[in-house]
Amino acid sequence: VFLNRLYVIVTPSGSGQIQMSSTADMKIWTSWVDVPSGNLLSAPAAATLGKTLFLFGVFRTVNSRKVEGAYVMWNSTTDGVTWTGWDLVEFGLQPEGAGAADAPLDVAAAIFRDRVYIASRWQSTQGVNQPIYVALNFSKDGDNWSGWRVPEVEPPDANLTPRPQQTVGLATTGNHLYILAPNAAVAGGNPLDARGAVWSY
């Protein structure tokens, strides 16, 4: 919800382009418009903080050191038309202790206690099994970020395996912020036991 309107933000299959439409009454919708973007690797995520709509995505791009890779980026608008332009979250830095080639897979966003929070699953390139881990970041304005934090996972070596159409999620209720992610742990060695399982933190 932004400027008393409901916005729907989508990525047409295989296009790498972000489009959005909005309505004030659920009956009349605006025509689909493009949000300037390209090289998008994940579904977009959005959150409204104050009078600003923030948009996030994982993009294939280069950072200031001209290193090609996948990066979490953000964009924002105060009127739904004019955008600030895509910029790297945390200057493109990785979570502390991450491998040099670790890369984000997706991103989710939510507002909690007057801050915009984002969560992202990262693909580790360290170790034989290359596990997935989740990292969290937050900001009050989109420019200054707190730094990626990796919540502890029990058991410590548990994996969060990437699956089609399954991404990390954020949800707020009361005084709690929840991180949701698909769980790859297979109970008793039966793959059916892990189907649809989700961890919360």
C-alpha positions in Angstrom: 0.0 0.0 0.0 1.4 3.4 -1.1 -0.2 6.8 -1.3 -3.6 5.3 -0.5 -3.4 2.9 -3.4 -2.7 -0.8 -3.6 0.3 -1.6 -5.9 1.0 -4.9 -7.6 4.6 -5.4 -8.7 5.5 -8.2 -11.1 8.2 -9.6 -13.3 6.8 -11.1 -16.6 8.3 -14.5 -17.0 11.8 -14.5 -18.5 11.9 -10.7 -19.2 14.0 -9.5 -16.3 11.8 -6.4 -16.4 9.7 -5.1 -13.5 6.2 -3.8 -14.1 3.6 -2.4 -11.8 -0.1 -1.4 -11.6 -2.2 0.2 -8.9 -5.8 0.8 -7.8 -7.7 2.9 -5.3 -10.9 0.9 -5.3 -10.0 -2.7 -6.5 -12.1 -2.1 -9.6 -10.2 0.3 -11.8 -6.5 -0.5 -12.3 -3.9 1.7 -14.0 -2.1 0.4 -17.1 1.0 -1.7 -16.5 4.1 0.6 -16.5 7.8 -0.4 -16.5 10.1 0.3 -13.6 13.5 0.9 -15.2 15.4 -2.3 -14.6 17.5 -5.0 -16.2 19.5 -8.1 -15.5 17.0 -9.0 -12.7 17.7 -12.5 -11.3 15.0 -12.7 -8.6 11.4 -11.7 -7.9 11.1 -8.1 -6.8 10.3 -7.1 -3.2 8.6 -3.9 -2.0 7.9 -2.1 1.2 6.5 1.3 2.1 8.3 3.4 4.8 6.7 6.8 5.5 6.1 8.5 2.1 8.6 6.3 0.2 8.1 3.1 -1.7 11.2 0.9 -1.7 11.8 -1.7 -4.3 14.5 -4.5 -4.0 15.8 -7.2 -6.3 18.8 -9.3 -7.0 20.6 -8.2 -10.2 23.5 -9.4 -12.3 25.7 -6.3 -12.3 29.1 -5.0 -11.5 30.2 -3.1 -8.4 32.5 -0.1 -8.1 35.5 -2.5 -8.4 34.1 -3.8 -11.7 33.6 -7.3 -10.3 30.7 -9.1 -12.0 28.3 -11.0 -9.8 24.9 -11.0 -8.2 24.0 -8.2 -5.9 21.0 -7.0 -3.8 20.0 -3.6 -5.1 17.3 -1.0 -4.2 15.3 1.7 -5.8 12.7 4.1 -4.4 10.0 6.6 -5.3 7.9 9.2 -3.5 5.3 9.6 -6.2 5.1 6.2 -7.9 6.4 7.7 -11.1 9.9 9.1 -10.6 12.6 6.7 -9.3 15.9 7.4 -7.6 17.7 4.8 -9.6 19.1 1.4 -8.7 21.9 1.3 -6.1 23.7 -1.4 -4.3 22.6 -2.4 -0.8 25.6 -2.0 1.6 27.9 -1.0 -1.3 27.6 -4.6 -2.6 29.3 -6.0 0.5 28.7 -9.6 1.6 27.8 -10.9 5.0 30.8 -11.1 7.4 32.6 -14.4 6.9 31.2 -15.0 3.5 33.2 -16.6 0.7 34.6 -14.3 -2.0 32.1 -15.7 -4.5 29.0 -16.1 -2.2 26.0 -14.6 -4.0 22.4 -13.6 -3.0 19.6 -15.7 -4.5 16.5 -13.6 -3.6 15.3 -10.9 -1.4 12.2 -10.1 0.8 11.3 -6.8 2.4 9.2 -5.6 5.4 8.7 -2.6 7.6 9.4 -3.1 11.3 9.8 -0.4 14.0 10.2 2.5 11.4 12.9 0.6 9.5 12.9 -1.2 6.2 14.2 -4.8 6.7 15.4 -7.1 4.0 16.3 -10.7 4.1 18.1 -12.7 1.4 19.2 -16.3 0.9 22.9 -16.6 0.0 24.6 -19.4 -1.9 27.8 -20.3 -0.2 30.7 -21.4 -2.3 32.6 -22.8 0.6 32.6 -26.5 1.5 31.5 -29.5 -0.5 27.7 -29.2 -0.1 27.6 -25.4 -0.8 24.8 -24.7 1.7 22.3 -21.9 1.6 22.2 -19.4 4.5 20.0 -16.4 5.3 21.2 -12.9 6.0 19.3 -9.9 7.3 19.9 -6.1 6.8 18.0 -3.0 7.7 17.9 0.8 7.1 16.0 3.9 8.0 16.5 5.6 4.7 17.8 3.1 2.1 21.2 4.8 2.1 22.7 3.7 5.4 22.5 0.0 6.1 23.2 -1.9 9.3 25.3 -4.6 7.7 24.3 -8.2 6.9 23.6 -10.3 9.9 23.4 -14.1 9.7 20.9 -15.6 12.2 22.0 -18.8 13.9 20.5 -21.9 12.5 19.8 -25.1 14.5 21.3 -27.5 13.8 24.3 -25.3 12.7 24.9 -27.3 9.5 21.3 -27.3 8.3 20.8 -26.3 4.7 18.1 -24.0 3.2 18.0 -25.5 -0.3 16.9 -23.3 -3.2 13.8 -24.6 -4.9 11.8 -23.2 -7.8 9.4 -20.5 -6.8 10.4 -20.7 -3.1 12.1 -17.7 -1.7 13.0 -16.2 1.7 10.2 -14.2 3.4 9.7 -11.6 6.1 6.6 -11.1 8.2 5.8 -8.8 11.2 3.3 -9.1 13.9 3.2 -7.2 17.2 6.7 -6.8 18.5 8.1 -9.6 16.4 9.8 -9.8 13.0 9.8 -13.3 11.5 12.2 -14.7 8.8 10.7 -17.5 6.8 12.7 -19.9 4.5 12.3 -23.3 2.9 13.8 -26.1 4.9 15.8 -28.7 3.1 16.3 -31.0 6.1 14.9 -34.4 5.4 13.4 -36.1 8.5 14.2 -39.8 8.7 15.7 -39.8 5.3 12.3 -39.5 3.6 12.3 -36.7 1.0 8.5 -36.4 1.4 9.0 -35.3 5.0 10.7 -32.1 3.8 8.1 -31.2 1.2 6.7 -27.7 1.9 8.6 -27.4 5.2 9.4 -23.8 6.3 11.6 -22.6 9.1 10.9 -19.4 11.0 13.3 -17.4 13.1 
